[in-house]
Amino acid sequence: MLNGAVPEPDPTQFTGPDAAFLEDFATLCTFGATPGGGVDRQAGSPADGEQRAWLTRTLQDKGFDVQFDQVGNQFGMLELHSGAPYVLVGSHLDSQPTAGRYDGAYGVLAAAHAAFRLAAEWRADGTAPRYNLAVVNWFNEEGARFKPSMMGSSVYTGKMRPEDVLATTDPAGITVRESLEATNALGQGDGPTAVYAAEIHIEQGRSLERDGIAIGVVDSNWAANKYEFEVRGEQSHTGSTVIADRRDALLGASMLVVAAREIADHFPDGAVHTSVGQLDVYPNSPVVVPSLVTLLLDLRSADEQLLAEADQLLHERIERIEHAARVGISRTGSHCWPVTPYQSEGVELAEKTAANRGLTYTRVKTLAGHDSTNLKDIVPTVMLFVPSVEGISHNEHEYTTDRDAVTGLHVLTDVVRNLCLGELDPR
């Protein structure tokens, strides 16, 4: 897959609502399309604004009321039971700078089409669900342009203050508020009150494809410690400054990058994941020893004890790096979360739903953060995965087959139907 073009969605292989879903997904793939077959639509960018406007029209055409909240979360609401809370179903449309088409976007569009099917079904048979239904596109899940990630759902769940989010700036100094105003996505209020939530997403790993499993039912998330570090040295000439006199911030940062990988390798069987995904070097001149490097480093594990051990190893290495490179290293930000389970009743509902459709399924854990990992902290939440070809993600060659995408849509529709009918309500 990495060496070939990603296949285009092919609605001609399907009929009716399934074909309509793939047609809409093909349209969605055109917003922020990149030459390599992926997308670039970072939060609050013009491409993000274009796709949000398209989603608004698509939802309104089906009778949904579309609103934006105070931090740009987009809700397509269908009131079915006056005064009742909402089942929230969706994901995010924002992307990494050169990203695949499926991450987040599949989940938003699947949510919309599940809602369209259910609305038509209930109108036809006169069913009055217990709860209302809202399709949601969470703002800035990726954290590529504005940090931290999962920003919109963090505000919705009370983990971040809206005023702090709106004042957050990107590397060019543009605030979230300014980006939302520029894309007509700055609204008011807190959004609809949730009673349940659901999200479907590509796995972003290879286990489902490897094992021939159609649906992954997420039962918990990995813990993560995500840090922003500043490495400070002293600016000097790369030619004339003798090595012994240098205080090279980039050398210190490089040693920190290596330390992160060595810490991951210290633990067996991939039990701890580490990475450094971003480096900013100042002054970034070819003849200047850098005086400042900022970097983002994260540690992840399903075992909180192992994560704590990895964290201790990291901070021990930091002390040694400061001495060896003659630099200072300080932590300027953090974004951490523990291992937390998805509610067992939601997991069991998802398993029952897949089984009723004759599909293979298995319980999995999510290594990545998702908006549903926030939502499950306030309401019972169902998280589903569909297979990712070769496990590729955050890459223009990210791909999920049309058949797997449609299968996931069917399961999501059944899950959301049951949530709206109160299947998980206490008996």
N, C-alpha and C positions, 0 to 999 in steps of 0.2 A: 504493500500500500504506500509506503514512503516513497517509492520510486515511480509511482503512477498517479494519474489524475484521479481525484475523488469523483465517483460517479454522481451524476445529477439525479435528484429525485425523479422518479418515473411514474407519474400518475396513471399512465395507460395500462399498467399491470393490475390496476385496482378499479373498483366501481363505486359509485355513489359517494357517501360521506368520506370513505377512505381515500378516494381519488381527490376529493376536494381538500382534504387535509394536506396531501402531498403537493397539490397545486399551490396552496397557501405557503407551504414550507419553501417551495422553490422561489416564490416571490420574496419571502423573508430573507433568503440567502443573497438577494441582490443588494440589500442595504449594507453599505460599507464593504462591498466585495473587493477582495485583493487579487492581484494577478496570479497568485499561487493557488487559488481555489478556496481560500478561506475568507475571513471577514476581519475588519478592524472597525469596531464601533464601541469605543471606550465610553464610559459613563459621561453623559452630558455633552458629548461631541455632536456635530451636525448629523452624522450618520445615526447616532442614537436618537436624536430628535426626529429624524425622518421615519425610523421604524416605529417609534412610539406614536407618531401621527397616523401611520398606517394601521397599527393595532387599534387605535381609537376608532377609526372609521370601520374597521372590520367588526369590532364589537358592537358599535352603534347600529350597524346594518342588521344585526341580529336582535336588536331590541334591548341591549345592555346600556346602562347608564355609566359613563366613564368619568372618573374623577381622579385627580392627583392630590396626594396629601402634602403636608408641609415640608417634606424632604424628597418629593418627586416619586414616591411609590405610586404606581398606576393601578387602579382598580376598575374592572369592568363588572358592575353589580347587577344582579337579577333578583329583584324582590319577589319572593314567592309566598312569604308568610309575614304579613305586616308586623313590625316590631320585633321580629325574631333576629338573633345573631346570624352570622354568616359562616359558611364553610369556605375557607380560603384555599384556592388551588392555583398553583403557578410556580414560577421560577424567576429567571432574570434574562434580559436581552442584551445587557452590556457584555463586552468581550475583552480579551487581552489584545495587545497591539497587532499581532499577526496570529489570529486564532482560527480554530475550526468553526464549522457552521452549527454544530449541534449543542455544544456546552451551554446550558441555560435556555437557549432559544427553543430547543425541542420541547422543553418542559412548559414554557409559556404557551406555545402554540397547541400542544397536546391538551393543556388545561382549557384553552378557549374552545377547541373542538369537542372536548368532552362536555363542556357546558352547553354548547350549541345542541348536541344530540339529546342531552337530558331535558333541556328546555322544550324542544320539539316533542319529545316523548311525553312529557307531563302535560303539555297543552293538548295533545291528541287523546290521552286517556283520562284527563281530568284529575290527575293525581295532585294532591296538595302537600308538598314536602314539609317537614317540620322546620327546616332551616332554610335561610336564603343562601345564595351562591354568588361568590365573587372570584373572578379570574384576576390574578395579581402578577404584575411585573415589578419585582423589587429593584430599587435603585442601587447601583454600584455594588453588586455582589463580588465582582472580580477584584476590586481594589487596585486596578492597574493605574488609573489616573489619580484617584483620590484614595487616601489610606485612612482607616483600615478597610479591609474587605467586609462584605456582608453589612454594609453601612445602613441601607434602608430598613432591612429587617431588624437590625439592632435598635434603631429608633422605635420601630413599631412595638418591639418587645420590652422596651424600657431600659435597654442596656447602654444606650447613648442618648445624649441630650440633643434635641433638634438644633439648638443654637450653636452647639459645637460642630455639628455636621455642616451646617450652612456656612460656617466661617472657615472650614477646611479648604486649603489651597492645593492646586496641582503644581508641578514643577515650574510652570510659567507664571505662577502667582494668581491664577484665576480661581475664584472661590466656587464652592458648590452652588451657592445662591446665584451667582452670576451665570453659571453654566445652565442651571435650571430655567432661569429667566430667558436666556437666549434660545432655549429649545421649547419654550411654552409648556414647561412641565412643573412649574412651581405652583402648588396648590395650597390648601389650608386644611387644618384639622388633623386628626389622627387616623383617618381611614375607618372602615367598617369594623365593628366588634366581632372577633372570631370566636367560634365555639369548637371548631375542628380545623385541621389543615392537611393538605396533601401536596406532594411534589413528586414528579417523575423526572429522571435525569439519566443521561448516559453514564455508564459505570466509570469511565475514565481509568479503567484497568482491564486486565485480560482474563480474569477468572471465569466470568460467565461464558465468554466465547470459547475458552479452552475446555470447559466442562460441558458445553452444549446445553446450557441453561437459558431459558427464555426470560425469566424474571428474577431479579434480585430483590429480596425484601430486606430492607436495612433495619437492623435491630439496635445499633448503637454507632456512635462516632468515635474516632480516635481522639485522644487528647493532643493539644498542640501548645507550644510556647513559641511565639513569634516576637522577635526582638529587632529593634532598630538600634544600631551602634554607630557611634562616631569614633573614628580613629584619627588622632591628632598628632602630627609631627611638626616639622619645620621646613618651610620652603627654602630651596637652595638650588644651585646650578648642577645639572647632571654631569657636566664635564669637569668642572674645576673643583668641585667639593669632594674631598677625599672620602672614601667609603667609611672610615672610622668616625667621621664627623657627621654622617648623615643621620637624620631622624625621618625616615621614609614612611609616610602614612600608608602608601600603597603596599609596601613590603609587609607592614603589620596587618593590613587588611587581607593580603594574600595568605599570610600564615593563618589567619582566622578562617578563611575559606577551607584551607587544607585541614585544619583542626576539626571543622564540622564534618567533613567526609570521614576522617579517621575515627571520630566518635561513632558515626553510623556503623562503620566496619567493625567496631569493638563489640557490637552486640550481634548474636547469631541470628540467622534466618530472617533477616530484614525486619527485626522486631522494633527497630528505631530508624526513622527516616530523618535526614537532615538536608538542608539546602541553603544556599545563598543565591537569591534570585535577582538581586539588584545591587549595583555598585555605582556611586556617584563620586567622581574624582575631581579634586580641585588643586591647582588650577587647570589640570588636564592639558598641559603644554608639553611638547616633546623634549624640551630642554630644561624642565623644572622638576625637581624632586617634589612629589606631592606633599602638601601640608595637611590636607583633610580628605578623608574618605568616609562617606556614609554608606552603610550597607544594611540589608535586611536578611536576617538569619532565622530559620525556623527549625524546631525539633518537634517530631511527632511520634506517638506510639499509642497502641491500644492498651498498654500497661502503664499506669501512672507511676508505679515504683521505678520502672525502667526509665521513664521520662525524667523523673527526679534525679536518677543516677546520671543520665546523659547531661542534664542541666548542670549538675555539680562538676562533671568532667569539663564542660565548656568553660565554666568560670575559673576553674583551676588553670586551664590552658591560657585564658586571657591574661592572667597574672604573668605567666612565663613569656607570652608574646610581648607584653609591654616592656619587659626587661630586655628581651633579645633584640627587638627592633627599635628600642629607645623611643617608644611612642606612648601616648595615653589613650585608653579605650574606655568610653563611657556609654552607658545605655540611655538612650533618649526617648524610647517608646517601647511599649509592649502590648500584645494582644493575645491573650491566653484563654484556653477553655479546657475543661476536664472531659474525661470519658463520661458520657451520659446516655442512657438507653432511650430508645423510642418506646412509647407505651405498648405494653404487651398486647392489649386488646386490638390496637391498630395493626401490629405485626400479624396477629392471628387472622384478622379480617383480610389482609392482603394475601396471606397464604390460602385462605379459603376461596378467595376470588380467583386466584390463579388456578387452583385445583378445579374449580367449577368449570373453567374454560379448557380443562384438559392440558394445561401447560406445565412444563417443568419449572420449578422454582427452588430457591435456596435462600437461607438467611446469610446476609453479608454485613460487613461493617464499612462505613464510609471513612476513608483516609482523608479525603478532602473536606473542607468546610462547605456547607450549603445553607441556604436561607432556612431550610427546614430544621437545621440543628438549632437555630434560634427559636423558631415557632414551637418546637416540641417542649420548650421550657415554660410555655404559658398555656398551651392547649394540646390535647391528644393529636398526634400528627403521624401520618403515614408517608413513608419515603420508599419509592420504587426505583430500581435501576433496570435499564435495558443494556444489552451487550454493546461494547465498543470494539470495533475491528482492530485487532492487534494491540488493544489497550492504549491506542494513541490519543492524546488529548493535549490541549493548549498548543496546537500544531495545526497548520493548514490542511494536513492530511487526516485529521480526525474524521471518523466515519462510523455510522450505524446504518445497517441495511434498511431499506424501505420496509421489508417484512417485519423486522424487529421493532421498528418505530411504530408501525401500525398495531402490532400486537400489544405494545406498551400502552398505546392509546385506548385500546379496548379494555385492558385491565384497569387503567386509571378511571375510565368512565364508570365501570362497575363499582369501584371503590367510592368514588364521589357520590354516586347514586345512594349507596348505603349510608354514607355520612349524612347526606341531606335528609334522609328518611329517619335518622336517629338510631341507626343500628348499634352505635356504640354508647347510646345513653344508658345510664344505670337502670337496671330492671327492678 
